[in-house]
């Protein structure tokens, strides 16, 4: 028996972006194949009739739907799409215990469950469904596109490959057997400490206060997650972060293994000056190399933009919403 958990959902508008007068907003829930009930915000164009092309949005990794995924969803709804922005399992308003855990399998399933929901929604056209993943959820979106044949178009914005960064470190600086062994050894020890303590130790969100010598990408995250620009009380990155062992399984489960077998359209968008740009460049190369389906794949580099500029547009409206609208309209 598939049953939904009764979630305690906030009713007031508590987003980090203004509410649009062009769309209707409501809360919805759906269940993934692990029995976890997910919470989402649905955005419907006002006055829309019939079944609409639909998009599910999630990310960044450690964020909540009240931050940039909601902004993407609301903006795409203004452009005629039925959209949902959802919280992943174990985070935000979604169900799942224990809290603040992540899994490449479960999180991919979260996206597939969102596609399930849209496929059965009487407002959506089941033959015109796409997904948008932001930051770490960009990698999850690509992984989902490699698995879910119902998806017609995928956008990964300012993408992270969370399996790569966990296993190899930033810029692959820890890509060695010894470095991985020490990471795994520390997490195995932490598992026992958590069990003895009776609770899971948090790894900490974005560092606060910000050290004067912090690298730029840390300052970039701080400027979004720890300021009025993007802070949210339920966001892991804005507060205590994931559990220390929350991403343990990312160490040996690469998520982009079959990306060059994706037949549907994929658009990767990244900022030219983002510290993370190498993720999208390498993912695009792997996706198109020796692939029979390279023609509908695209890499779009945004001049001068840094990583979080594609969260909320930064100070120059860097998110190319015109491009997203065109991409989904043409490919769904």
PyMOL commands that set and color helices and strands:
alter all, ss='L'
color gray80, all
select helices_A, chain A and resi 68-78+104-120+136-145+162-168+170-172+177-197+216-225+248-252+259-261+277-288+309-312+321-331
alter helices_A, ss='H'
color red, helices_A
select strands_A, chain A and resi 23-31+37-45+52-59+82-86+124-134+153-157+265-271+297-302
alter strands_A, ss='S'
color yellow, strands_A
deselect
rebuild
show_as cartoon
